[in-house]
Amino acid sequence: MLKFIFFVLFLIPSIYFVNYWVVLSFLFLGSLLFLVFGHLNFFVSNLDYYFGEDMLSYGLILLSFWICCLMILASGGVYIFNNNLHLFIFMNILLLIFLILSFLSTNLFMFYFFFESSLIPTFFLILGWGYQPERMQAGIYLLFYTLFASLPLLASLFNLYYNINTLNIYLFFSFYGLNFGVYIYISLVLAFLIKMPMFIFHLWLPKAHVEAPVAGSMILAGVLLKLGGYGLLRIFSLIYFLGIYFNFFIVGVSLLGGVLVSFVCLRQVDLKSLIAYSSVAHMGIVLGGMMTMSYWGLNGSYALMIAHGLCSSGMFCLANISYERIGSRSLLLNKGLINLMPSMCLWWFLLCSSNMAAPPTLNLLGEISLFNGLISWSWISMFGLAFLSFFSAGYTLYLYSYSQHGKIFSCLYSLSSGYYREYLLLFLHWLPLNLYILNVNLLFSLF
């Protein structure tokens, strides 16, 4: 894995000497090499006390590589207007390095360090390339919500090390039967719940999405929300018995919160805000399935995390394409877009259908697995899942029909087509989302 880290590190000095497209091409080359050769590390002795890779981290590192490439591809405005281009690419590469190191960490303290470090480039992306003056408030929301649970997490890590003399995540199964205190459970889980985010702690996410540039929204929806789910999957072997007693509360709040957030989605008039709230609803069902700690729940939550990362990122790209043409994200102005951008209507349809888990997308596989896991855990959850699934389809259809159909806004006269760059960007979101389902055994051999 060290070769991939150095590959990305050595791109940093090159951004000041070569073209934007050359850096982007090298990043795509890195993601392709990792796709082909990254899985070879599973068959080599590649685990040590601090860094290592397994199937769980492989998929998320590949997702990080892919989304970071697409972030730079989506930010054509930064390149065209030369809006601090070198600094922008530097922040993207720095964020990619922190994400790779987070997913590679086998030591829980190292994971904590890189998990919190990924906040810094994200904060600068929102502050430096955001749209409205309210981006300062959104950045502070992001920082303080996330840092609120960081100190309890750090204290619980020190306490764990004092009690069991190791923080290696692959040795946690040795302490499977130990009954740690409730405060350890709360402090370990809370930081990851805020990062996902769980309903109640979700208010930072819509604010951050609305104020962030397209690259910030893509990395937030695509990878940073998955850090919370990844952290929970890693610590479950340590808090299994406590989870049996306390997880029912988190499952209930997640499913009920998902339904309430779906209602909130149905009354949004801002494109990015609607997509951001839909992320909270999807993460609610992911968290509910994960907290059942069953085979179906854990594998389904992992599948839906990967699928949501690609689908939600692509929808933010579409919202940004409309914003660049019309100058507003309001659904009151973004209507009848099939008349203005007929070629984009297909991509709206494909990504909206993926968002509502239509076949043959990876979202469908993840949601069916989560339904199995949650209903076998408790049949009462069937009611929450039914409402969540129905209203998820409802707000996605609302987004598609309201934005594409109807009479075009009277101030818009011209026909606007997309650029090759934009079609490539949307295709690279949609293709893995529909091809990954052909190799399901990769997802269902994790746990």
C-alpha positions in Angstrom: 0.0 0.0 0.0 2.9 2.3 0.6 3.5 2.6 -3.2 0.0 4.0 -3.7 0.4 6.5 -0.8 3.7 7.7 -2.3 2.2 7.8 -5.8 -0.4 10.4 -4.5 2.2 12.2 -2.3 4.4 12.8 -5.3 1.5 14.4 -7.2 1.6 17.4 -4.8 4.8 19.0 -6.2 3.7 18.2 -9.8 0.5 20.4 -9.5 2.7 23.5 -9.8 4.6 22.4 -12.9 2.1 20.5 -15.1 -1.3 21.0 -16.5 -4.6 20.4 -14.6 -5.5 17.6 -17.0 -2.2 15.9 -16.5 -2.7 15.7 -12.7 -6.3 14.4 -13.3 -5.0 11.7 -15.7 -2.4 10.6 -13.1 -5.1 10.4 -10.4 -7.3 8.2 -12.7 -4.2 6.1 -13.4 -3.7 5.7 -9.7 -7.3 4.6 -9.2 -7.1 2.1 -12.1 -3.8 0.6 -10.7 -5.4 0.3 -7.2 -8.4 -1.4 -8.7 -6.2 -4.0 -10.5 -3.4 -4.5 -8.0 -4.9 -3.4 -4.7 -6.6 -6.8 -4.1 -3.2 -8.6 -4.5 -2.3 -7.2 -1.0 -4.9 -9.6 0.5 -2.8 -12.6 -0.5 0.5 -11.1 0.7 1.4 -10.6 4.4 0.5 -6.9 4.4 -0.8 -6.3 7.9 1.3 -4.7 10.6 0.5 -3.0 13.9 -0.4 0.4 12.4 -1.4 0.0 8.7 -2.9 -2.8 6.7 -5.7 -3.5 4.1 -8.5 -6.0 4.0 -11.7 -6.3 1.9 -13.6 -3.8 4.0 -11.0 -1.0 3.5 -10.3 -2.0 -0.1 -13.8 -0.9 -1.4 -13.7 2.4 0.5 -10.2 3.3 -0.6 -11.2 2.6 -4.2 -14.3 4.8 -3.7 -12.1 7.6 -2.2 -9.8 7.4 -5.2 -12.7 7.5 -7.7 -14.6 10.3 -6.0 -11.5 12.5 -5.7 -10.8 12.0 -9.4 -14.4 13.0 -10.2 -14.2 16.0 -7.9 -11.5 17.5 -9.9 -13.2 16.6 -13.1 -16.4 18.3 -11.9 -14.7 21.5 -10.9 -14.4 22.9 -14.4 -15.3 26.4 -13.2 -12.2 26.5 -10.9 -10.1 25.6 -13.9 -11.8 28.0 -16.4 -11.7 31.0 -14.1 -8.4 30.0 -12.5 -9.8 30.4 -9.0 -6.7 29.4 -7.0 -6.5 26.2 -9.1 -3.2 24.9 -7.6 -4.4 25.3 -4.0 -7.7 23.7 -4.9 -6.0 20.6 -6.4 -3.6 20.5 -3.4 -6.6 20.4 -1.0 -8.2 17.6 -2.9 -5.0 15.5 -2.9 -4.4 16.2 0.8 -7.9 15.1 1.6 -7.4 11.9 -0.5 -4.2 11.1 1.4 -6.0 11.5 4.8 -8.9 9.3 3.6 -6.5 6.5 2.4 -4.6 6.6 5.6 -7.9 6.5 7.6 -9.1 3.4 5.9 -5.6 1.8 6.1 -5.2 2.3 9.8 -5.3 -0.9 11.9 -4.6 1.0 15.1 -7.7 2.8 16.4 -5.7 5.8 17.6 -4.2 6.3 14.1 -7.7 6.0 12.6 -8.9 8.6 15.1 -6.0 11.0 14.1 -6.6 10.7 10.3 -10.4 10.6 10.8 -10.2 14.1 12.4 -7.5 15.3 10.0 -9.9 14.9 7.1 -12.0 17.8 8.5 -9.3 20.4 7.8 -9.1 20.1 3.9 -13.0 19.8 3.8 -13.3 23.0 6.0 -10.9 24.9 3.6 -12.8 23.6 0.5 -16.1 25.0 1.9 -14.5 28.3 3.1 -12.3 28.9 0.0 -14.6 27.9 -2.9 -18.1 28.0 -1.4 -20.8 30.2 -2.9 -22.5 32.4 -0.3 -21.2 34.4 2.7 -23.0 31.9 5.0 -20.3 29.3 4.2 -18.4 30.5 7.3 -21.4 29.5 9.5 -21.6 26.2 7.6 -17.9 25.5 8.2 -18.3 26.2 11.9 -21.3 23.9 12.1 -19.3 21.2 10.5 -16.3 21.7 12.8 -18.2 21.9 16.1 -20.7 19.1 15.5 -17.8 16.8 14.6 -15.4 18.0 17.3 -18.2 17.8 19.9 -17.7 14.0 20.3 -14.0 13.9 19.6 -12.8 14.5 23.1 -15.0 11.7 24.6 -13.8 9.4 21.8 -10.1 10.2 22.6 -10.7 9.7 26.3 -12.3 6.3 25.7 -9.4 5.3 23.5 -6.9 6.0 26.3 -9.2 4.1 28.7 -9.3 1.1 26.4 -5.6 1.1 26.0 -5.2 1.2 29.7 -7.5 -1.8 30.2 -6.6 -4.1 27.3 -3.1 -2.9 26.3 -3.8 -2.7 22.6 -5.7 -0.6 20.1 -5.2 -2.9 17.1 -8.6 -3.5 15.5 -7.7 -7.0 14.5 -7.0 -8.0 18.1 -10.4 -6.8 19.4 -12.0 -10.2 18.9 -9.7 -11.5 21.8 -11.7 -9.2 24.2 -15.1 -10.3 22.8 -16.5 -11.2 26.1 -15.4 -8.2 28.1 -18.2 -6.0 29.4 -17.0 -2.4 29.2 -18.9 0.4 30.8 -21.8 2.2 29.2 -19.8 5.4 29.0 -17.2 3.6 26.8 -20.1 2.5 24.5 -21.5 6.0 24.2 -18.2 7.8 23.7 -17.0 5.2 21.1 -20.3 5.3 19.1 -21.3 9.0 19.4 -18.4 10.4 17.2 -19.3 8.0 14.4 -23.0 8.6 14.7 -22.4 12.4 14.3 -20.2 11.8 11.3 -22.7 9.5 9.5 -24.9 11.6 10.5 -27.6 10.1 12.6 -31.0 11.9 12.8 -30.8 14.5 15.7 -27.1 15.1 14.9 -27.7 15.8 11.2 -28.2 19.6 11.1 -24.6 20.3 10.1 -24.9 18.2 6.8 -27.5 20.2 4.8 -25.8 23.5 5.8 -22.4 22.2 4.7 -23.8 20.8 1.4 -25.7 24.0 0.5 -22.6 26.2 1.0 -19.9 23.9 -0.3 -18.7 23.9 -3.9 -19.5 20.9 -6.0 -16.2 19.2 -5.0 -17.0 19.7 -1.3 -20.5 18.3 -1.7 -19.2 15.3 -3.7 -16.6 14.3 -1.1 -19.0 14.9 1.8 -21.7 12.7 0.3 -19.3 10.2 -1.4 -16.7 9.4 1.3 -16.8 11.5 4.5 -20.2 10.1 5.6 -18.8 6.6 5.1 -16.0 7.2 7.6 -18.6 7.0 10.4 -20.0 3.7 9.1 -16.6 2.3 8.7 -15.6 3.3 12.2 -18.7 1.6 13.6 -18.0 -1.6 11.6 -14.5 -1.7 13.1 -15.5 -1.3 16.8 -18.5 -3.7 16.8 -16.3 -6.7 17.8 -15.3 -4.7 20.9 -18.8 -3.6 22.0 -20.9 -6.5 20.8 -22.5 -7.4 24.1 -23.2 -3.7 25.0 -24.7 -3.3 21.5 -27.2 -6.1 22.1 -28.6 -4.1 25.0 -28.5 -0.5 23.7 -28.6 -0.7 19.8 -32.4 -0.9 19.7 -32.6 2.8 20.6 -30.3 3.8 17.7 -32.3 1.6 15.3 -35.6 3.1 16.4 -34.3 6.7 16.1 -32.7 6.0 12.7 -35.8 4.6 11.1 -38.2 7.2 12.6 -35.7 9.9 11.7 -35.5 8.6 8.1 -39.2 8.9 7.8 -39.3 12.4 9.2 -36.4 13.5 7.0 -38.3 12.1 4.0 -41.2 14.5 4.8 -38.7 17.3 5.1 -37.4 16.4 1.6 -40.9 16.7 0.1 -41.1 20.4 1.0 -37.6 21.5 -0.1 -37.2 24.1 -2.9 -33.4 24.0 -3.0 -31.9 21.3 -5.2 -28.8 20.7 -3.1 -30.7 20.8 0.1 -33.1 18.2 -1.1 -30.3 15.9 -2.1 -28.5 16.5 1.2 -31.6 15.6 3.2 -32.0 12.5 1.1 -28.5 11.5 2.2 -29.6 11.7 5.8 -32.6 9.4 5.1 -30.4 6.9 3.3 -27.8 6.9 6.1 -30.7 6.3 8.6 -31.5 3.0 7.0 -27.8 2.1 6.7 -27.3 2.9 10.4 -30.4 0.9 11.4 -29.2 -2.2 9.5 -25.7 -1.9 10.8 -26.9 -1.7 14.4 -28.8 -5.1 14.1 -25.2 -6.6 13.9 -26.6 -9.4 11.7 -25.0 -10.8 8.5 -27.6 -9.3 6.2 -27.6 -6.0 8.1 -23.8 -5.5 8.0 -23.3 -6.6 4.4 -26.3 -4.6 3.2 -25.1 -1.4 5.0 -21.7 -1.7 3.4 -23.3 -2.2 -0.1 -25.6 0.8 0.4 -22.7 2.9 1.6 -20.8 2.3 -1.6 -23.9 2.7 -3.8 -24.9 6.0 -2.0 -21.4 7.4 -2.4 -21.6 7.1 -6.2 -25.3 8.0 -6.6 -25.4 11.0 -4.3 -22.2 12.4 -5.7 -23.6 12.1 -9.2 -26.8 13.9 -8.2 -24.8 16.8 -6.7 -22.9 17.0 -10.1 -26.3 17.3 -11.9 -27.5 20.0 -9.5 -24.2 21.9 -10.1 -24.6 21.6 -13.9 -28.1 23.2 -13.6 -26.8 25.9 -11.3 -24.0 26.8 -13.7 -26.5 27.3 -16.5 -29.4 29.0 -14.6 -27.5 30.7 -11.7 -29.9 29.4 -9.1 -30.6 26.1 -7.3 -34.3 26.9 -6.6 -36.8 24.4 -7.9 -39.0 27.3 -8.8 -36.5 28.4 -11.5 -35.1 24.9 -12.3 -38.2 23.6 -13.9 -38.9 22.4 -17.5 -35.2 21.6 -17.8 -36.0 19.0 -20.5 -36.6 22.0 -22.8 -33.4 23.8 -21.8 -31.0 20.7 -21.5 -32.7 17.7 -23.2 -29.5 15.6 -23.2 -29.2 16.0 -19.4 -32.7 14.6 -18.8 -31.5 11.1 -19.4 -28.8 11.5 -16.7 -31.4 12.9 -14.3 -33.6 9.9 -14.9 -30.8 7.4 -14.5 -29.4 8.8 -11.3 -32.9 9.5 -9.8 -33.9 5.9 -10.5 -30.7 4.8 -8.8 -31.5 7.0 -5.8 -34.9 5.3 -5.4 -33.2 1.8 -5.7 -34.5 0.7 -9.1 -32.9 -2.4 -10.6 -30.2 -3.2 -11.6 -28.4 -0.7 -9.3 -26.3 -1.5 -6.3 -28.8 0.5 -4.2 -31.4 -2.2 -4.8 -29.1 -4.9 -3.5 -28.2 -2.9 -0.4 -31.8 -2.0 0.4 -33.1 -5.6 0.0 -30.3 -6.8 2.3 -31.1 -4.2 4.9 -34.8 -5.0 4.7 -33.9 -8.7 5.4 -31.6 -7.7 8.3 -34.0 -5.3 10.0 -37.2 -7.3 9.6 -35.5 -10.5 10.9 -34.3 -8.5 13.9 -37.8 -7.2 14.7 -41.0 -7.3 12.6 -42.1 -3.9 14.0 -39.3 -2.3 11.9 -41.4 -3.3 8.9 -43.6 -0.2 9.4 -40.7 2.2 9.5 -39.1 0.6 6.4 -42.4 0.7 4.5 -42.8 4.4 5.1 -39.1 5.1 4.5 -39.1 3.2 1.2 -42.3 4.8 -0.1 -41.4 8.4 0.7 -37.9 7.9 -0.6 -39.5 7.1 -4.0 -41.9 10.0 -3.5 -39.3 12.7 -3.0 -37.1 11.3 -5.8 -40.0 11.5 -8.2 -40.8 14.9 -6.9 -37.3 16.1 -7.6 -37.2 14.5 -11.1 -40.7 15.6 -12.3 -40.6 19.1 -10.8 -37.1 19.8 -12.3 -37.6 18.2 -15.8 -41.3 18.7 -16.6 -43.5 21.8 -16.7 -43.2 25.1 -18.4 -39.7 26.5 -18.6 -38.8 29.7 -16.6 -39.7 32.7 -18.8 -36.3 34.4 -18.5 -34.5 31.4 -20.1 -34.6 31.5 -23.9 -31.6 29.5 -25.2 -31.1 25.7 -25.6 -28.1 24.5 -23.6 -26.2 21.3 -24.1 -23.6 19.8 -21.9 -19.8 19.5 -22.3 -18.0 16.3 -23.0 -16.4 16.7 -19.6 -19.9 16.7 -17.9 -21.1 13.6 -19.8 -17.9 11.7 -18.9 -18.3 12.8 -15.3 -21.9 11.5 -15.1 -21.1 8.3 -17.0 -18.3 7.5 -14.6 -20.7 7.9 -11.7 -23.4 5.7 -13.2 -21.2 2.9 -14.7 -19.7 1.4 -11.5 -23.1 1.8 -9.7 -24.7 -0.6 -12.2 -21.7 -2.9 -13.0 -20.7 -3.6 -9.4 -23.9 -5.7 -8.9 -22.4 -8.3 -11.3 -19.8 -9.2 -8.7 -22.0 -9.4 -5.5 -19.7 -12.0 -3.8 -17.2 -9.2 -3.2 -19.7 -7.5 -0.9 -21.1 -10.5 0.8 -17.8 -12.1 1.8 -16.8 -9.4 4.3 -18.3 -10.6 7.6 
